[in-house]
Amino acid sequence: MSTTKKLCMFCKKLGEQNYHENGICEAAMSVYCRRCGQQGHMTSTCGKKNALWERPTTYEELIPAHVRLQWNIQTHTRIEYPEDHATSEINDLNTIAIPDPHIKGGYEELKTFADRHKIKVEKVTKPSIESLLDAVMTWGAQRGQRVVILRDISATV
């Protein structure tokens, strides 16, 4: 079994000339991106767009700096986030409301919305409701926006 050693671009940015077996850099894997929650790159080099804030990585970051200094808090207890947090942290300003395609006139409005925003929808003759919804939801997620379906609310007085 042969191992390949490659010049590490992460270490090179740090001013080092390191070669790692199979291209796995321990220094890069110790870096945690606060914007997307992945390891291996810094927040400043993250390719994710529309991040409004950087998530804290440790509980100690939630404690004000002067309190940490006063009490000499030097621990770093990592916060484990659940996997389903992707849309829960999007600011309300980045919410797009779309009509419910299951109610009367909703399908046509949603199709017009997709056409106006040049959203590509998988279709044979005309797009199905599911493929139209999937395309709009994917489009919103790629732009870092939450897509909410407006339901018809009937109130009786």
Secondary structure, 3 states (H helix, E strand, C coil): CCCCEEECHHHHHCCCCCEEECCCCHHHHCCECCCCCCECCCHHHCCCCCCCCCCCCEHHHHCCHHHHHHCCCCCCCECCCCHHHCCCCCCHHHEEEEECCCCCCHHHHHHHHHHHCCCCCCCCCCCCHHHHHHHHHHHHHHCCCEEEEECCCCCCC
